[in-house]
Amino acid sequence: MPLIAAATGQVPSRRPVWFMRQAGRSLPEYHEARAGRGMLECCFDPELVCEITMQPVRRHDMDAAILYSDIVVPLRAAGIDLDIVPGTGPVIADPIRTAEQVAAMPRLDPASVGAIASAVGLLVDELPAAKALIGFAGAPFTLASYLIEGGPSRNYERTKTIMLAEPELWHRLMGSLTDITITFLKAQIEAGVDAVQLFDSWAGALSEATYETYVAPHSSRVMAEIAGCGIPRIHFGVGTGELLAAMTRVGPDVIGVDWRVPLDVAAQRVGCGAGGRDVAVQGNLDPTVLFAGDAVIERELTRIIREGERAVDAGARGHILNLGHGVLPNTDPDAITRAVELIHTL
Amino acid sequence: MPLIAAATGQVPSRRPVWFMRQAGRSLPEYHEARAGRGMLECCFDPELVCEITMQPVRRHDMDAAILYSDIVVPLRAAGIDLDIVPGTGPVIADPIRTAEQVAAMPRLDPASVGAIASAVGLLVDELPAAKALIGFAGAPFTLASYLIEGGPSRNYERTKTIMLAEPELWHRLMGSLTDITITFLKAQIEAGVDAVQLFDSWAGALSEATYETYVAPHSSRVMAEIAGCGIPRIHFGVGTGELLAAMTRVGPDVIGVDWRVPLDVAAQRVGCGAGGRDVAVQGNLDPTVLFAGDAVIERELTRIIREGERAVDAGARGHILNLGHGVLPNTDPDAITRAVELIHTL
């Protein structure tokens, strides 16, 4: 598998590429497959998860499938009352803000994510041998921000207030979420995924010092608990230029980089070849570039591949090509197909 | 004026502080003064602008007043059909996306911002001698993003598409917006402001290379055109950690820093004391910290003041205390008053 080779310091048979959010909203066959059903309901239907996860692999010849799921799936499976509202995102019925609510946080029974494990099983059978299956979970901070704010947020003021003003309460909540994340990832790993990505989507709202004190210990525990499973662990958050070194210290094998930081700069920043961990780098085409036409796409991909090569020369284990954030909903699927084809020839 | 002293490398008589968005939505007297009138209408009422601008200076003893206005005010004055919609922000009636629309971009007649110049005149009379009056404009990129997207945006996909795919069209639009910004700032300077802040609020969505090619030449022209006016020029955008050096090269006297980058790190990054421009630094309390109680506020302010001192030791001209972004609407005004009082004693 080219993706696993790049993640582990071996020479891939071709340049591995996948795109965050490749499964889902940009594809007409996705909307057809969902047939108007709610997103959360779909995430617990193994056949449908398998089909949606396979769609971009078939259409674009991606080198990896990323399990179709959502960050809040394990929270829902643990019994927290929430839904995914079209146009808004996750909405939590009773946002978690008190000591009583934190004390009552449920644990995740692996049986309650059996549908996700079943989907992984179906995908392991269906995916061609060269394609990696990437499992997926939200990191504790990003889960906490949804639970505390009650949904997506612009400023995370309630989250940061609890973090800074009630640190013991904060760490108890983060501890519960860390347990849930570990259980969810282990269920996927036991079912057969080839790699996992831990999304700390909103960590970029924090300074490095705040991240180190309130977030890193919990993300580190997630990474450590699955370190022995023998599969590469990818870690990513958007707008995390200031956090790349700290996020690498929590222990991933691959660090995802958004489009604001060139890959060779990222490799240097996390200490590749200079006594830091020689992680692989993943990224980092600005998803808006896919709207700008083939000439611009080729120019940007050529630059990114060159910067990725410099990162590897400097000590990074490898380079996995990806976007610097998720595929945007209005992206032309044919532009994605052509970009992937180009990446495999460059 | 302590703020002007800190901006120009002199020793201020006390530690200067002002907060972005100090005038407006967090103050009950602001909502009373507006009495339900539309925001844009209020921005063109000199007496009301003067009153709203004065409110936080009176209440919090800030060392500077920032002119109550909005980034789109000069666009409206130039004749572009737009409004500020409560809960949404600026909404442009006909978003600018074609060569014809760019060719038809209006110029700004200084007479059409006479109300703003009048407000400045009233404020010059009313402000105590030690308080600086800061004028204000949006930078060309941020104005372009509103005009092209039609309002606030999350991903700036249309803006970046025109920038990357139609660079000549992009630069023509940016040229028009640069002219408008220069005219608007000069009108404020002639009316008597003591300093100006150029907000490139959304520049943090760009990589440094993209910023350098498509944005910096225009922001540089704004800075150069007002360089001879003899007042400090502040430059700020949120999430601009990767851009601080490039934004400093466009020529401001003071660089604003958000909470993600410690002030001493920022001073080093822009080259203070190492052959770069020895700008002053401004910032950088996370606005959410104002929700976390006095003990946390004091701890964070103490840290920021220490980092500001290190920045000055390293070669920065001075430190102006501010938030790392604007005051959030639900902030307790009393927490702001106590924070300012504390800053003046630390």
Interface residues (C-beta under 8 A of the other chain):
Chain A: N155 Y156 E157 R158 K160 T161 L164 A165 G204 L206 S207 E208 A209 G239 G241 E242 W259 R260 V261 P262 D286 P287 T288 V289 F291 A292 G293 V296 L328 N330
Chain B: N155 Y156 E157 R158 K160 T161 L164 A165 G204 L206 S207 E208 A209 G239 G241 E242 W259 R260 V261 P262 D286 P287 T288 V289 F291 A292 G293 V296 L328 N330
